[in-house]
Amino acid sequence: MRSSADAAIDALASGAETFRSNGSGEPADCTGAIVGPIEFLLCLDGREHADHIARRLGEVQRGFEQQLVKAAISEFDGDVRGAAGAYETAARLDETNAAPLLLAGDLWFAAGELERALEAFRRASAIVPENLGALLGMIDVYAAQDDDWHVSEIYERVFSIAPELRSEKKAVKAYKKSCKKANRPVQVV
């Protein structure tokens, strides 16, 4: 795993986003090859390998990937806030990528930091307006805040983006319930 990550780091350092792993014919995504095995390395008592990968990424000035690795390490260590912060730093380094913001939002939500979670989901939604993960994250936050107006409003956006969800009884029931609590007419069904 470490040698594959090293090869991916070398490819990133040369400006490539993919590399050929172990002579295989199909190119592999560099970021996935680096970040993907971090949890496995940590589970296999390979902390020094995970730290090595993070250091190498810093040496080749790949801050985005380095922050993803730091987030994975923090999350493995149970440092939810540290992991969320690292994902947010990664998002600042690549403002076109919503994935770190979704991960940060989920972690802030788990930590009970609802405003920070909401901000992360909003930023992810601004990058990709039709991102259901961001919208569903916002629904969770607004529901936790008992803000039924916003819950129903976001459900309407979800149903317009993914009309097939209108047949999901649980989602429709939650939407109707939030409309009723917000004293707002049901717009979509």
N, C-alpha and C positions, 0 to 999 in steps of 0.2 A: 504494500500500500504506500509506503513511504517513497519507494523508488518511482512509482507511478505519479505520485504527487510532485516529486522533484522534477520529473520529465515535464509535467504540466506547467510547473513554475518556470522552467527553462523556456517553454514555448511561449508563455505569457510575456516573459522578459524580452523575447524577440519580436513581440507584437502579434503573435498568433492567438486565436481564441480556441483552436482545437489542436490536437496532437495525436499521434499514432501510439497507442499504448502497447508495449511489449511486441512491437512488430505487427500488430493486427492491421487488417486492411481498412477497417472503418475508423475514421477519425473520432476521437472522444472529446467532449467538452472539457476544457481546462478547469473551469471553476467547479464543475461537478466532480471532477476527479480529485480536486484538492479538498473541497469541503465535505463531500460525501462520506469519506472514510474516517473523518475525525472522531465521531462517536465510537466507531469500531476500535480505533486505536486506543482511545481512552478506556474502553471496556476491557481491552487486552493488556492493560497496564502499560500502555505506550505513551504516557504523558510526555516523555522527552521527545518522541517523534512528532506529536502534535505541536509542541512548543517549537521544535525545529522548523516545521512547516510555516508557522506564524512568523518566525524570525526571517526565514528566507524570503517570504513575501514582502516583508519590510525592506530587506536588502535590495530587492529588485523593484521597489517602489510600486507595489500593487496593493495599495491601501484598501481598496474595496474588498478584495478577496481576503486580505489580512483581517479585516473587521468581521467578515463572515466566520472565519476560523475562530477568532476571539469570542464571538457570540456563541458558537457551538461549544467551546470549552467552558465558558461561563455557565451556559445552560446545563451542561453535564454536571458541573460542580454545584448546581442548585442556586446559582446567583442569577435569579430571574431578572432583576433590575439591571445588573451588569450586562446580561445578554441583550436585553431590550435596547440599552444604550448603544451597544456595539452595532446592532442592526440599524439603529437610527444614524449612526455615524456612517455606515456603509451606504445608506440611502442618500446622505448628503454628498458622498463621493461619486455616486451615479444617480443623478436626479431623474433618469428615465426608467429606472427599475423599481417597480412597485413591490416586488417580493420581500425585500428586507423590511419595508414598512408594514406589510401584513404580518410578518413574524413578530415585529416589535409590538404591533397592536395587540396581538394575541397574548404576548407576555405581559404587557402593561395591564391588560384586562385580568389576567391570572393573578397579578400582584395587587389588584384592587385599585390601580391607578387609572380610574375611568377617564379622566380628562386627557391624560397622555395617550391612552388607547384610542380615544375618539379622534384626537389630532392625527395620530399615525394612520388610522383608517381613512380619514378625510384626505390626507396627503396622497395615499395610495389611490383613492378614487379620483383625485385630480389628475393623476398620471394616466390612469386607465378608467374612464368613467363607467364602463360597462363591467368592471371587475366585481363579480358577485361576492367574492371573499371579503372585499372591503365593505360592501353594502351590508352583508350579513353581520360583519363585525360591528358596524355602526348600530344595527338593530339590537345586537346583544348589549352594547353599552347603553343605548337609550332605554332599553327595557330595564336594565339594572338601575337606571336613574328615575324610573317610573315616568318617563317622558313619552307618553303614548301618542302625542301629536307627531313627534318625529319618527316614532316607530312606524306608524301607519303611512306616513309620507315616504319613508325609505322602502317599505314593502311595495308601494305603488311603483317605485323605480325598478325594484327587483322584478315585479310582474311584467313591466313593460320590456325589460331586457330579456327575460326568460319566461315567455308566456306559458310554457309547459308547466311551470310551477303553480299555475292557477288550478291545476288538478291535484295538487298536494294538499290534502285535507288539513293537515297540521298547520301549514303555512297560512292557508286561507282563514282558518279559525283564529290564529294569532292576529292576523291582520284585522279581521272583523272585530275582535275583542279590543284591539287598540283603538280602532275607530270609535267604538262605543264609549270607551273610557275617555277619549279626547273630545267627545261630543262633536264628531265629525262624520259626514256622510260617507258611506262605503262607495268608493269610486270604481273599484276593479273587482271583478269576480269571474 
